[in-house]
Amino acid sequence: MRNLCMTLTYDGTAYFGFQVQPGGNTIQDHLEDAIRALTGEKVKITGSGRTDAGVHARRQIFNFPTESQIPIERWCIALNSRLPSDIVVIDAIEVSADFHSRYAAKKKTYRYTINANQFPDVFNRRLQYHHHAKLDIMAMQEGLRHFIGTYDFTSFASRKSQKENHVRSVYEAWMEVDRSMCRDHPRDQGVIHIYVSGNGFLQHMVRIIVGTLLVIGEGKRKASDVPNMIAACNRSAAGPTAVSCGLMLWDLEYKKD
């Protein structure tokens, strides 16, 4: 029995998230179907984490056991020929039998993209949230810094969260503004990328952080309110949940062993 580990990238627009759902049409469903079509085996893959419906991944990791002797260098092409065009396997390696793609991950990074120009970008609309009004970007940057640290993030977790422990560590959080697509117009502010890295994330956590930053950017809350929002441990204390299309699982870091 071999344990194979693969790197995956996908546009999540058409899918109900990564993990298997009763209604089907998830990334996991399509991967397991492709593996079964290739090897004849019915396997259950293990992903590095879940992504919600409509969320994308630049780098998602999964592993699975197989008795197939297909050479490792042939797996990517073989699976991609059996997958939809918006799901692509980009790397495959053989790992030790005890490797677990979720438990071995020590840092995850998500990116959320906001188009802060006056008009939406028709070509990138599936990967961005277009905000209709001007934002105070400096206030958003100040608010984002307050999330760095180890806290109980109950205020920033979905009310449907089933985790018993809501304590998480955010190692880094930063913003980048790309003005390359701006017109020569005072209304255009560029495309804002918000990055958040940590040891793990609760359901909707990054999207609620972004929703809170948007409220701050609109001037409805202050950046200095964030510590009190966190301390409240109450979902109603934080901002709304930002739409899923702007979120992408950006990167993963694994233990060296």
N, C-alpha and C positions, 0 to 999 in steps of 0.2 A: 504494500500500500504506500503510495506517494502522497505527500502533502504539498500542493502547489499554491503559490502565492502570486496574485496578479494585480496589476495597476490598471485602473479603469478611469475613463473620463466620459461624461455624458451631459447632454442637454435634458434637464428634467421636466421641461414644459409639458410633455404629453403623458407623464407618468404619475402614479399615485404614491410617489416616494420610492425609497430604496428597498425597504423591508417588505416582505410578503404581506399582503392584505387580503381579507376575504373576497374583495371584489376583483382581485388580480390586477394585471397591468402595472406591475412594479418593475424596477430595474432587476431585482433579484429573480423575479419570475422569468424574465427574458434570458438572464444569464444561465439559470438552471435548465431552461428549455434548450439553450444552445449547447450546453455540455452534454445533455442527454442525447441530442441529435448527433453529436460528434462521437460519443463513446458508448452510447446505449445504457449508461449508468444514470440512476436517479440519485442525485447528490443534493445535499443542503449546504449552500455556501455560507461562510461567516464573514460579515462585513466589518470594517473598522468602526462603523457607526451608522446611524440612520440619517437620512435626509428626508424632509417632508415633501409632500406633493408640490411639484413645480420648482423645487430647489435643484441646483446643478452641482456638478463636481468636476473640478479640474484634476484632482488626484484623489481617488477613492481606492482603498486596498481591500481585497477579499482573499480568502483561502478556502480550500476544500480538499478532501481526500479522494483519491482516484486509484484504480488498479490499471488504468490505461498506460501503455508504454509509449505513447506518442512522444517523440523528442520535444524537449521544452521549447526549442526555438521555433517549432511549428504551431504552437498553441494560439498565439495571437491572431495570425492570419486565418487559422481554421475557425476560431470562434467568431471573428469579425464577419466572416462570410455567412454566418448564421444569425447575426444580430441585426437589429434595426440600425439605420445609418447614424442615428443620434446617440448610440451607445458604442464606444470603441475601447477595446482592450489594448493597452500600449506597452505592456511589459509582463513577463512571466518568469518566475524563478522557482526552483524546488527548495523547500525549507525543511527544517527538522519536524518530526512528527508532533512535537508539543507546541509548535508555533501557533498562536491565536492572534488574528489580525486586530481584534479589539483590545485584548488585554495587554498586548505588547506595545501598543501605541502610547507614547509618553507626552506627546504634544500634538494638538490639532489647531489648525488655523482656518478661519472662515473669512471670506471677503463679501461685503455687501456693497453694491454699486447703485448710486443715485445719480440720475441725469438732472443736473440743476440748471440746464439751459432752458430758454423760453419754450422751445419746441422739442418734442421727443425725437429720438434717433430711430428712424424706421428700420434700419438694418440691425440695430442692437436692442430693440425693444423687448426681446424675450429675456435678456440678461440684465436689464436695468429697471429701476423704478423711476419714472419721470415725476419729479415734484413740480407742482404747478406754480409755486410762488418763490420769491427770493428767500434765501436762508442766511442766517448769521453763522458762517462757517467757523469763525474763531470761537464763538460760544460753544459750538458743537465739539470742537477740538478740546476745549477746556472740560466739557462734560465727560468726554470719553476717557480722559485721564483718571477720573474718579473710579472707574471700574477695575483698574489694575490692583490686584491683591487677592487675598483669600477671604471670601465672604459667604454668608448664607444668601443665595440668590433667589429665594422664594418669590420676591417681588417681580423677578424677571423670568419666571417659569410659567408655562401654561397651567391653567387651573386643572387641566386634565393630567398633569404630570403624575406618574405613578412611582417616582423615585422617593424612597424614604429619607434620603439625605440630600439636601439641596446645597450643601457647601461645595463650592468649586473655586479653583484658582485661575485667575486671568493673569498670564505672565506678561503679555504685551498687548497694547491696543493703540493703533495709530491711524491717521488719515492721509490720503494722497489726493491731490486735486489735479486732474488732467484737463488743461485748457486747449488742447490741440484741435478740438472740434468746435470751439467757440466762434461765433460770428463777431464782427466788429460792432458789437451792440452791448449797451450797459446791462441789459437784462441777463445775458448769458454768463453763468458762473462756472461752467465746466462740468466735468464728470467727477463725482466724489467717490473714492474707494475707501471703505472703512474696513480695517483688518482687526481681527480679535483672535489672539492665541491663548490657549489654556490647556489644562489637563483633561478637560471634558466639558460638555455643555448640556444643559437641561433642554427639554422640549421647548422650542420657540425662543430660547434665551437670547440668541444673537439678534433675532428679529425684533424682540421687545427692547433690547438695548438700542437698536437703530430707531425704532419708533419713538423712544424717549428722546434720542438725540434730535429727531426731526421736530418734536414739540419744542425743544430748547431752541433749535434753529429758527423756528417760527416766532420766538419771543413769548411763548405761552408759559414756559417754565424757565428757571435759571439753572445754569450749570452747577451752581453751588447747592442745588436741591438734591443732586444725585446721591450723596451720602445718606441723607434722610430717607430717600426712596429705598435704598438697600437695607437700611436698618429697620424699616417698617415690617419687612417680611410679609408683605401683603400685596397681592397682585394689583389691587386697585391703586396702589401708590405710584406705580410706574406708568409709562406711556403706552400707547396702543401697540399692537403687533404689526410690524411692517409687512408688506406683501411678500410672497415667497419668491417671485421671479428675480429679485435683485440679489439673492443669496447664493453663494457658491462655496462648497467645501474646497478650500484652496490648497492646503498642504497637510502632510502628516509627518511626524518624526518618530522614529522607532528606537527602542533600546538597541545598543550595539550588538548584544549577544543574541 
